[in-house]
Amino acid sequence: MTNKILIVDDETDICDELLECLTNEGYECMTAASGEEGLNLIRDDLEISIVLTDLQMPGRAGLTMIGIAQAELEKGRVLEFVVITGHGNTGEAITALKLGVMDFLQKPIDVDHVIHVVRRAEELVLLKRARHHYQEALKADVEAKTVEIRKLHVNLEAAYAEALDCLAAAAEYKDPETGDHIHRVGKYTQLIANELGWSKKRQEMILLAAPLHDVGKIGTPESILLKPGKLSAEEIAIMKQHTEIGHRILSSSTYPVMMMASNIARGHHERWDGSGYPHGLTGAEIPIEARITTLGDVYDALRSARPYKPAFDHKKTLSIMLDGDGRTCPSHFDPELLAIFREKSDEFDSIFHSSQMGG
C-alpha cells in the first residue's frame, strides 16, 4: 500500500514548505488547512498513513483531530502522527504522547529533520502493518488448526464410542438375547442422569459406560449363561464373578468413560440395603453411576424374556420394582432414583418399545 502523507496546518507557507520538501523526496502528499478538513481526508483516503499536523488551528484543534482519527481507526489501518509546534506547551505535549503521537517538529522547519522524522514514521508504519499481517495470519492458522483438532476430537470420540460398543457387544456375542438390552440400559441411565441434573457431557459418559455393565460375562461359560433351568450354587458363584471380571477389564484405562464403566461393572449388582454382590455395599457406598445402572438393568431384565423367566409387561414390572415380589424389592434401589423411576416410568416403557420397533 502507498504511504500518503497528509499535512494539516492553517499557515500556508508552512504547508507549502513541507509539501515541497517531501515531494522532492518522492512522497505523495496532501494538504489541509484545518482539523476538520484533515479529519475528512483521513476518513476518505485510506492510503494516508502519516499525518503532520499543527496543534493550534481555527475550528477543530490538532489534538482533537488526532483523538477522533485514532478512535475511528479501522482494523489493520496504521496512522502515524507527527505534531508541528511553534511553542513549548508541556500539557499539550503530554496529551499528544498519550494519543500516540510519534514525534514533534519545531517551527521554523528544519528540512533535514523533517525528512528524518518522516522516514522513521514510514518505517514504523511498515513495521506495524507487517505485525498486523503476521498476527492475522497466525490467528487464521490457529483457527484452522483449532477446527482441525475439533474434527479429530469428534472423530476420536466417535471411534471410541464405536470401540465401547464393540466391547459391549462381546458379551452379547455369548448371549445374543442381551443385544438390545445393553443399549436400552444406556438410554435408561441417561434419562435418570438428566433428571438428576447431570451435565450433558456426563450424561453422554453414562450413555456410553452403562452398556458395558455386563462385559465381564465374556468370562462366563455359555453353558451357564444360556442354561434354561435354575442355576446351582456353584454356577451362581461363577456367574457372580462377571462383576469383578468386568471391573478388571475396564479399570486399566484412565479414560473417564472407562473409569465410570469399571465402577458400573463392579457395582451394578450391589443393592441399596446391602443385600447385593460382590461386596455387599450399602447406600452411598455404591457409586452413583452403578446405582443408576441397577435401576435400568433390573427394569429391562424384568421386561425381557430369558431362558429362566418369561417377559413381564410394563405394569407388572412396575409393580415388582415399586412393591416387591420376594426376589426384587424397593429396598434394593436408591430411594431418590426410585422416585425418579416412578415419575418417569412411562418414558422407560417408551424406550423399551422403541428398541422393539427398531428405534
Secondary structure, 3 states (H helix, E strand, C coil): CCCEEEEECCCHHHHHHHHHHHHHCCCCEEEECCHHHHHHHHHHCCCEEEEEEECCCCCCCHHHHHHHHHHCCCCCCCCEEEEEECCCCHHHHHHHHHCCCCEEEECCCCHHHHHHHHHHHHHHHHHHHHHHHHHHHHHHHHHHHHHHHHHHHHHHHHHHHHHHHHHHHHHHHHCHHHHHHHHHHHHHHHHHHHHCCCCHHHHHHHHHHHHHCCHHHHHCCHHHHCCCCCCCHHHHHHHHCHHHHHHHHHHCCCCHHHHHHHHHHHHCCCCCCCCCCCCCCCHHHCCHHHHHHHHHHHHHHHHCCECCECCCCHHHHHHHHHHCCCCCCHHHCCHHHHHHHHHCHHHHHHHHHHHHCCC
